[in-house]
């Protein structure tokens, strides 16, 4: 499979695109005025403790107070954590889900071993009450594990983690894990053997070996350990002097993160259209991954890099609800606050054999397309896919396997469940940043994000009710109605009889005035 990484840099915005076999798979965007916070470490102050939610709000200097759950608060563990790859149990008291998830998401894409079931908010889960862990006004060092999304503030943890090329350092968790994407047991054992003596030199520190470490020599991992130790020492010194709301550590810029997290042996080229960014990324690569540095090249062409690969057109299509399939079918993708739904339709595809075969082929194509769209649009959280109903159990299994295989190339951790009794496929995908749509778009000023408008007929009747309400409350000689031209035209052409009856009923004259600047649902009734 051919894979390329494209880095487009402008003074105010940087974009990274991942292209596989000529098809866009991922887009990452970073703007100078709104850089993400994921991975940053701050000195914060607890502003509110909420026992009923087992959580607290922490001021870390961002626009909104950030959210810290009791399960993400560092506390003394009774026992060290044994290797997560062995059969021994993981001590959930000292390793919460946020720490075990180190390496997931947009900036640290490698999955880690799934944590045991972890119940929040009650004593039976092993998590002490929040009031025993924090108090209002307390200062605490925290790391952002989820950017602010919509109206929600950032999500925090006090279990810090620092990624490098091949490892994730966890200074607060004594554990050694290997990415589950390294499936060769012999390779997993080799990596554990390399890391065991390195970890012994760092008592109390934990490490997760990332997917990029597969096949790497011991020297490479040793260099990463040394780098992470130096970085942690610097962060520790900053912790002592930092003030509340001050950023202690910031993750790399987007081009360097892309090289660190996305570049691997299978990537043919990394093309950068900025000479300055090219020099920085190549210097970074020569320092940390010299064997791949030659794959990075500068693109000096006059034609924009994203235009050359058709990325701009793909981004525009990724903002539309409907996604066409080659067979003639299509997907309809709806993103809401609670979840994302994907509806599969046969559209113009009529097949050539029978209905079951037509549905099966459409669903197979839809499964691959849905996986790509989730990755491209960066959709996360709960996802429901409504495939076309199938009767054959084997067909259902094949569609599910196709979806899982397509999702396996996604850097974000995902879990796919079996068909529900209603024929729906439920899945989750780790979300750390806003979706592509919410990064690039804002709610429509006319419909306030509803996706539809009241009809001109509905607005006319609302105006008539407002007129009746106004004359009952206030004295006036006549009334002036300001509304959008199409609404005024509707009143004059189809509701003129209603206006005459209303004037006779209220005993006042009604004058209509079209306003070009008014949206369809906007109107004002002025008393004169």
C-alpha positions as CSV (number, residue, x, y, z in Angstrom):
1,X,0.0,0.0,0.0
2,X,1.3,3.4,-1.0
3,X,1.2,6.0,1.8
4,X,2.2,9.6,1.7
5,X,2.0,12.5,4.3
6,X,1.4,16.0,3.0
7,X,2.2,19.0,5.1
8,X,0.7,22.4,4.0
9,X,2.0,25.4,6.0
10,X,0.7,29.0,5.9
11,X,1.4,31.8,8.3
12,X,-1.8,31.3,10.2
13,X,-2.7,27.6,9.6
14,X,-1.0,24.3,9.2
15,X,-2.6,21.2,7.7
16,X,-1.5,17.6,7.5
17,X,-3.1,15.1,5.1
18,X,-2.5,11.3,5.1
19,X,-3.0,9.8,1.6
20,X,-3.2,6.1,1.0
21,X,-3.2,4.8,-2.6
22,X,-4.1,8.3,-3.8
23,X,-7.1,8.6,-1.5
24,X,-7.3,11.0,1.4
25,X,-7.7,9.2,4.8
26,X,-6.9,11.8,7.5
27,X,-6.8,15.5,7.9
28,X,-5.2,17.3,10.9
29,X,-5.5,21.1,11.2
30,X,-3.8,23.5,13.6
31,X,-4.4,27.3,13.6
32,X,-2.2,29.9,15.2
33,X,-5.0,31.5,17.1
34,X,-6.5,28.2,18.3
35,X,-3.9,25.5,18.9
36,X,-5.1,22.4,20.5
37,X,-4.3,21.7,24.2
38,X,-4.2,17.9,24.1
39,X,-1.0,16.6,25.8
40,X,-0.2,20.0,27.4
41,X,0.7,20.1,31.1
42,X,-0.5,22.9,33.4
43,X,-0.3,24.1,36.9
44,X,-4.0,24.4,37.9
45,X,-6.1,25.4,40.9
46,X,-9.3,23.5,42.0
47,X,-12.2,26.0,41.7
48,X,-15.1,23.6,42.5
49,X,-15.4,20.2,44.0
50,X,-18.6,18.3,43.1
51,X,-19.2,15.2,45.3
52,X,-22.3,14.2,43.4
53,X,-20.3,13.8,40.2
54,X,-17.1,12.5,41.8
55,X,-15.3,15.3,39.9
56,X,-13.9,18.8,40.2
57,X,-13.4,21.8,37.9
58,X,-9.9,23.1,37.7
59,X,-8.7,26.5,36.4
60,X,-5.7,25.9,34.2
61,X,-5.8,29.3,32.4
62,X,-8.1,28.2,29.5
63,X,-11.3,29.9,28.5
64,X,-13.4,27.5,30.5
65,X,-12.6,25.6,33.7
66,X,-11.5,22.0,32.9
67,X,-13.0,18.8,34.2
68,X,-11.1,16.3,36.4
69,X,-12.7,13.0,37.4
70,X,-11.8,11.3,40.7
71,X,-10.5,8.3,38.7
72,X,-8.0,10.5,37.0
73,X,-6.4,11.9,40.2
74,X,-3.0,10.6,41.2
75,X,-2.9,8.9,44.6
76,X,-0.6,6.5,46.2
77,X,-0.9,2.9,44.9
78,X,-0.8,0.1,47.4
79,X,1.1,-2.2,45.0
80,X,3.3,-1.6,42.0
81,X,1.6,-2.4,38.6
82,X,2.9,-5.5,37.0
83,X,3.4,-5.8,33.2
84,X,0.2,-5.3,31.4
85,X,1.2,-7.9,28.8
86,X,1.4,-10.7,31.4
87,X,-1.5,-12.6,32.9
88,X,-1.1,-10.8,36.2
89,X,-3.9,-8.4,37.1
90,X,-3.5,-4.6,36.6
91,X,-3.9,-2.5,39.7
92,X,-6.7,-0.1,38.7
93,X,-6.1,1.9,41.9
94,X,-2.9,3.3,40.4
95,X,-3.5,3.0,36.6
96,X,-6.8,4.7,35.6
97,X,-8.2,4.5,32.0
98,X,-6.6,7.8,31.1
99,X,-3.1,6.5,31.8
100,X,-3.7,3.2,30.1
101,X,-5.0,5.1,27.1
102,X,-1.7,7.0,26.8
103,X,-0.7,6.9,23.2
104,X,-4.2,7.0,21.8
105,X,-5.8,9.8,19.9
106,X,-4.7,12.3,17.3
107,X,-1.3,13.2,18.8
108,X,-0.4,9.8,20.4
109,X,-2.0,7.3,18.1
110,X,-0.9,4.0,19.4
111,X,-3.5,1.9,21.3
112,X,-2.6,0.4,24.6
113,X,-4.0,-2.6,26.4
114,X,-7.6,-2.1,27.4
115,X,-8.1,-1.5,31.1
116,X,-10.4,-3.6,33.2
117,X,-14.0,-2.6,33.8
118,X,-13.8,0.6,35.8
119,X,-16.9,1.9,37.6
120,X,-17.0,5.6,38.3
121,X,-18.5,7.5,41.2
122,X,-18.9,5.0,44.0
123,X,-16.8,3.3,46.6
124,X,-17.2,-0.1,45.1
125,X,-15.0,0.9,42.2
126,X,-12.0,1.5,44.5
127,X,-12.0,5.3,43.9
128,X,-12.1,7.3,47.1
129,X,-14.7,10.1,47.4
130,X,-13.5,13.3,45.5
131,X,-13.6,15.3,48.8
132,X,-10.9,13.0,50.1
133,X,-8.7,13.7,47.1
134,X,-9.1,17.4,46.4
135,X,-10.2,20.6,48.1
136,X,-11.2,23.9,46.7
137,X,-8.2,26.2,46.2
138,X,-5.7,23.3,46.0
139,X,-3.0,23.6,43.4
140,X,-2.4,20.6,41.2
141,X,-0.4,19.7,38.1
142,X,-2.6,18.2,35.4
143,X,-2.4,17.2,31.7
144,X,-5.1,17.7,29.1
145,X,-6.4,14.3,27.7
146,X,-9.3,15.8,25.7
147,X,-9.6,19.2,24.1
148,X,-12.6,21.4,24.8
149,X,-15.4,20.1,22.5
150,X,-18.6,22.2,21.9
151,X,-19.7,23.7,25.2
152,X,-17.6,21.2,27.3
153,X,-14.3,22.2,28.9
154,X,-11.1,20.2,28.5
155,X,-10.8,16.8,30.3
156,X,-7.8,16.5,32.6
157,X,-5.7,13.9,34.4
158,X,-3.0,14.2,37.0
159,X,-1.4,10.9,35.7
160,X,1.0,12.5,33.3
161,X,2.4,10.8,30.2
162,X,5.1,11.9,27.7
163,X,5.3,10.4,24.2
164,X,8.5,10.0,22.2
165,X,9.1,8.2,18.9
166,X,8.9,4.7,20.2
167,X,7.7,5.0,23.9
168,X,5.3,6.7,26.2
169,X,6.7,7.6,29.6
170,X,4.4,7.5,32.6
171,X,6.2,9.0,35.5
172,X,3.3,8.2,37.9
173,X,2.6,4.5,37.0
174,X,5.0,1.6,37.5
175,X,4.1,-0.6,34.5
176,X,5.5,-1.9,31.3
177,X,3.1,-2.3,28.3
178,X,3.5,-3.1,24.6
179,X,1.0,-1.8,22.0
180,X,-1.6,-4.4,21.1
181,X,-1.0,-3.6,17.4
182,X,2.3,-5.5,17.7
183,X,0.8,-9.0,17.3
184,X,4.0,-11.1,16.9
185,X,4.5,-12.6,20.4
186,X,8.2,-13.1,19.8
187,X,8.6,-9.4,18.9
188,X,6.6,-8.5,22.0
189,X,8.8,-10.6,24.2
190,X,11.9,-9.1,22.6
191,X,10.7,-5.6,23.3
192,X,9.9,-6.4,26.9
193,X,13.4,-7.9,27.3
194,X,14.9,-4.7,26.0
195,X,12.8,-2.5,28.2
196,X,13.0,-4.4,31.5
197,X,16.6,-3.4,32.4
198,X,15.9,0.2,31.1
199,X,12.9,0.4,33.4
200,X,14.9,-0.9,36.4
201,X,17.0,2.2,36.1
202,X,13.9,4.4,36.5
203,X,12.3,3.2,39.7
204,X,8.6,4.2,39.8
205,X,8.4,5.0,36.1
206,X,6.2,3.2,33.6
207,X,6.5,2.8,29.9
208,X,4.3,1.8,27.0
209,X,6.1,0.6,23.9
210,X,4.5,2.1,20.8
211,X,3.8,0.4,17.5
212,X,6.6,2.3,15.8
213,X,9.1,0.4,18.0
214,X,8.4,-2.9,16.2
215,X,11.7,-4.2,14.8
216,X,13.8,-1.4,16.3
217,X,17.1,-2.2,17.9
218,X,17.8,-1.8,21.6
219,X,19.9,1.4,20.9
220,X,16.9,3.2,19.6
221,X,14.8,2.4,22.6
222,X,17.7,3.4,24.9
223,X,18.0,6.8,23.2
224,X,14.2,7.3,23.7
225,X,14.4,6.5,27.4
226,X,17.3,9.0,27.8
227,X,15.4,11.7,25.9
228,X,12.2,11.1,28.0
229,X,14.2,11.2,31.3
230,X,15.8,14.6,30.3
231,X,12.4,15.9,29.3
232,X,10.8,14.8,32.6
233,X,13.6,16.3,34.6
234,X,13.0,19.7,32.9
235,X,9.3,19.4,33.5
236,X,9.9,18.6,37.2
237,X,12.0,21.7,37.6
238,X,9.2,23.8,36.0
239,X,6.6,22.4,38.3
240,X,8.3,23.9,41.3
241,X,8.4,27.4,39.9
242,X,5.2,27.5,37.7
243,X,2.3,29.7,38.7
244,X,-1.4,28.7,38.6
245,X,-2.6,28.8,35.0
246,X,0.9,28.6,33.5
247,X,1.7,26.0,30.9
248,X,4.5,23.7,32.0
249,X,4.8,21.6,28.9
250,X,3.5,21.9,25.4
251,X,3.4,19.2,22.8
252,X,5.2,19.5,19.5
253,X,3.8,21.6,16.7
254,X,1.6,19.8,14.1
255,X,4.3,19.1,11.5
256,X,6.7,17.6,14.1
257,X,3.9,15.6,15.7
258,X,3.0,14.3,12.2
259,X,6.6,13.1,11.7
260,X,6.7,11.6,15.2
261,X,3.4,9.8,15.2
262,X,2.4,9.1,11.6
263,X,5.7,8.4,9.9
264,X,6.8,4.8,9.8
265,X,8.6,2.4,7.5
266,X,5.5,2.1,5.2
267,X,5.4,5.8,4.4
268,X,6.9,6.5,1.0
269,X,7.2,10.3,1.3
270,X,6.6,13.2,3.5
271,X,6.1,16.3,1.3
272,X,6.3,19.8,2.9
273,X,5.5,22.9,1.0
274,X,7.3,25.3,3.4
275,X,11.1,25.5,3.3
276,X,11.3,26.6,6.9
277,X,9.0,23.8,8.1
278,X,10.9,21.3,5.9
279,X,14.2,22.2,7.5
280,X,12.7,21.8,11.0
281,X,11.0,18.5,10.3
282,X,14.1,17.1,8.6
283,X,16.3,18.2,11.5
284,X,13.9,16.5,13.9
285,X,13.9,13.3,11.8
286,X,17.7,13.2,11.6
287,X,17.8,13.5,15.3
288,X,15.2,10.9,16.2
289,X,14.6,8.7,13.2
290,X,17.6,9.0,10.8
291,X,16.6,6.0,8.8
292,X,13.5,7.8,7.6
293,X,14.9,11.3,7.2
294,X,15.5,10.8,3.5
295,X,11.8,10.3,3.0
296,X,11.1,13.9,3.8
297,X,11.3,16.2,0.8
298,X,10.5,19.9,0.1
299,X,7.7,20.6,-2.4
300,X,8.6,23.8,-4.3
301,X,5.9,23.6,-7.0
302,X,3.7,26.5,-8.1
303,X,0.6,24.4,-7.9
304,X,-0.7,24.1,-4.3
305,X,0.3,20.8,-2.7
306,X,-3.2,19.9,-1.6
307,X,-4.6,20.7,-5.1
308,X,-2.0,18.4,-6.7
309,X,-3.4,15.5,-4.7
310,X,-7.1,16.5,-4.8
311,X,-7.1,17.0,-1.0
312,X,-9.1,20.3,-1.1
313,X,-12.0,18.7,-3.0
314,X,-12.0,15.7,-0.6
315,X,-12.2,18.1,2.4
316,X,-15.2,19.9,0.8
317,X,-16.9,16.5,0.2
318,X,-16.2,15.5,3.8
319,X,-18.3,18.4,5.0
320,X,-21.4,17.1,3.3
321,X,-23.9,14.8,4.9
322,X,-24.3,12.4,2.0
323,X,-21.5,10.2,0.8
324,X,-21.9,8.4,-2.6
325,X,-20.8,4.8,-3.0
326,X,-19.4,3.5,-6.3
327,X,-22.2,1.0,-6.6
328,X,-24.8,3.8,-6.7
329,X,-25.7,3.5,-3.0
330,X,-24.9,6.2,-0.5
331,X,-24.3,7.0,3.2
332,X,-26.0,9.7,5.2
333,X,-23.9,10.9,8.2
334,X,-25.4,12.9,11.0
335,X,-23.2,14.3,13.8
336,X,-25.1,15.3,17.0
337,X,-24.0,16.2,20.5
338,X,-24.7,12.7,21.8
339,X,-23.6,10.4,18.9
340,X,-22.9,10.1,15.2
341,X,-25.3,8.1,13.1
342,X,-24.6,6.6,9.6
343,X,-27.5,5.4,7.5
344,X,-26.8,3.1,4.5
345,X,-29.0,3.2,1.5
346,X,-29.0,1.3,-1.8
347,X,-29.8,4.4,-3.8
348,X,-29.6,3.7,-7.5
349,X,-27.9,0.3,-7.1
350,X,-30.4,-2.4,-8.2
351,X,-28.0,-5.4,-8.3
352,X,-28.0,-8.2,-10.8
353,X,-29.0,-11.3,-8.8
354,X,-31.4,-11.0,-5.9
355,X,-32.3,-8.6,-3.1
356,X,-30.1,-10.3,-0.5
357,X,-27.1,-10.2,-2.7
358,X,-27.7,-6.5,-3.6
359,X,-28.0,-5.6,0.1
360,X,-24.9,-7.6,1.0
361,X,-22.7,-6.0,-1.7
362,X,-24.0,-2.5,-0.7
363,X,-23.3,-3.1,3.0
364,X,-19.7,-4.4,2.3
365,X,-18.9,-1.2,0.3
366,X,-20.6,0.9,3.0
367,X,-18.5,-0.7,5.8
368,X,-15.3,0.3,4.1
369,X,-16.6,3.8,3.2
370,X,-17.9,4.4,6.8
371,X,-14.5,3.5,8.3
372,X,-12.8,5.9,6.0
373,X,-15.3,8.7,6.7
374,X,-15.0,8.3,10.5
375,X,-11.2,8.7,10.1
376,X,-11.4,11.5,7.6
377,X,-14.0,13.5,9.5
378,X,-12.4,12.7,12.9
379,X,-15.8,11.6,14.3
380,X,-15.6,10.1,17.8
381,X,-17.7,9.0,20.8
382,X,-20.7,6.7,20.2
383,X,-21.3,5.8,16.6
384,X,-24.4,3.9,15.3
385,X,-24.3,2.4,11.8
386,X,-27.7,1.4,10.3
387,X,-26.8,-1.1,7.6
388,X,-29.5,-2.3,5.3
389,X,-31.3,-5.3,6.8
390,X,-29.7,-8.7,6.0
391,X,-31.2,-12.1,6.6
392,X,-28.1,-14.2,6.1
393,X,-26.0,-14.6,9.3
394,X,-22.9,-15.2,7.3
395,X,-23.4,-12.0,5.4
396,X,-23.7,-10.1,8.7
397,X,-20.4,-11.6,9.9
398,X,-18.6,-10.7,6.7
399,X,-19.9,-7.1,6.9
400,X,-18.8,-6.8,10.5
401,X,-15.3,-8.3,9.7
402,X,-15.0,-5.8,6.8
403,X,-15.7,-2.9,9.1
404,X,-13.3,-4.1,11.8
405,X,-10.5,-4.6,9.2
406,X,-11.1,-1.2,7.7
407,X,-11.0,0.4,11.2
408,X,-7.7,-1.4,12.0
409,X,-5.7,1.1,10.0
410,X,-7.2,4.0,12.1
411,X,-4.8,5.5,14.5
412,X,-7.6,6.3,17.0
413,X,-8.7,3.4,19.3
414,X,-12.0,2.0,18.3
415,X,-14.3,-0.8,19.4
416,X,-16.9,-2.4,17.2
417,X,-19.8,-4.5,18.6
418,X,-22.0,-7.1,17.0
419,X,-25.3,-6.4,15.3
420,X,-28.0,-5.4,17.8
421,X,-31.5,-7.0,17.8
422,X,-32.6,-4.0,15.7
423,X,-29.9,-4.6,13.1
424,X,-27.7,-1.7,14.1
425,X,-24.0,-1.8,14.6
426,X,-22.8,0.1,17.7
427,X,-19.2,1.2,18.0
428,X,-17.0,3.8,19.7
429,X,-14.0,5.7,18.5
430,X,-11.7,7.7,20.8
431,X,-12.2,11.4,20.5
432,X,-9.6,13.9,21.7
433,X,-10.2,16.9,19.4
434,X,-13.1,18.5,17.5
435,X,-14.4,16.8,14.4
436,X,-13.4,18.2,11.0
437,X,-16.8,19.8,10.5
438,X,-16.7,21.6,13.9
439,X,-13.2,22.8,13.2
440,X,-14.1,24.3,9.9
441,X,-17.7,25.3,10.2
442,X,-20.1,27.1,12.6
443,X,-23.8,26.8,13.1
444,X,-25.9,28.4,10.3
445,X,-27.0,31.9,11.3
446,X,-30.4,31.4,9.7
447,X,-31.4,28.1,11.3
448,X,-29.1,28.1,14.3
449,X,-27.7,24.7,13.4
450,X,-31.0,22.9,13.1
451,X,-30.4,22.2,9.5
452,X,-33.9,23.4,8.4
453,X,-36.0,26.6,8.3
454,X,-39.5,27.4,9.1
455,X,-41.6,27.8,6.0
456,X,-42.8,31.3,4.9
457,X,-46.3,30.2,5.7
458,X,-45.3,29.4,9.3
459,X,-43.6,32.8,9.7
460,X,-46.7,34.6,8.4
461,X,-48.9,33.0,11.1
462,X,-46.3,33.8,13.7
463,X,-46.4,37.5,12.6
464,X,-50.2,37.5,12.8
465,X,-50.0,36.2,16.4
466,X,-47.4,38.7,17.3
467,X,-49.5,41.5,16.0
468,X,-52.5,40.4,18.0
469,X,-50.4,40.0,21.1
470,X,-48.8,43.5,20.7
471,X,-52.0,45.5,20.2
472,X,-53.4,43.9,23.4
473,X,-50.5,45.1,25.4
474,X,-49.6,48.5,23.9
475,X,-51.5,51.5,22.4
476,X,-50.6,52.5,18.9
477,X,-52.2,54.1,15.8
478,X,-50.8,51.6,13.3
479,X,-48.2,48.8,13.0
480,X,-45.2,48.3,10.8
481,X,-44.0,44.7,10.0
482,X,-40.4,44.2,9.0
483,X,-39.6,40.8,7.5
484,X,-37.6,39.0,4.8
485,X,-38.8,39.8,1.2
486,X,-40.1,36.2,0.6
487,X,-42.2,36.4,3.7
488,X,-43.6,39.8,2.8
489,X,-44.4,38.5,-0.7
490,X,-46.2,35.6,0.8
491,X,-48.4,37.9,2.9
492,X,-49.2,40.2,0.0
493,X,-49.9,37.4,-2.5
494,X,-51.5,34.6,-0.5
495,X,-52.4,36.1,2.9
496,X,-53.8,39.5,1.8
497,X,-57.3,38.4,2.8
498,X,-56.0,37.4,6.3
499,X,-54.3,40.8,6.7
500,X,-57.6,42.6,5.8
501,X,-59.5,40.6,8.4
502,X,-56.8,41.2,11.0
503,X,-56.9,45.0,10.4
504,X,-60.7,45.0,10.8
505,X,-60.4,42.9,14.0
506,X,-57.8,45.1,15.7
507,X,-59.0,48.4,14.2
508,X,-55.5,49.4,13.1
509,X,-53.6,49.7,9.8
510,X,-50.8,47.2,9.1
511,X,-47.9,48.2,6.9
512,X,-45.4,45.7,5.4
513,X,-41.8,46.5,4.7
514,X,-39.4,44.0,3.2
515,X,-35.8,43.9,4.6
516,X,-33.1,42.4,2.4
517,X,-30.8,41.8,5.4
518,X,-33.4,39.8,7.3
519,X,-33.2,36.0,7.4
520,X,-36.3,34.0,6.6
521,X,-37.3,33.4,10.2
522,X,-36.5,37.0,11.4
523,X,-39.2,39.6,11.7
524,X,-40.1,42.7,13.8
525,X,-43.5,44.2,14.6
526,X,-43.1,47.9,15.3
527,X,-45.8,50.0,17.0
528,X,-46.2,53.5,15.4
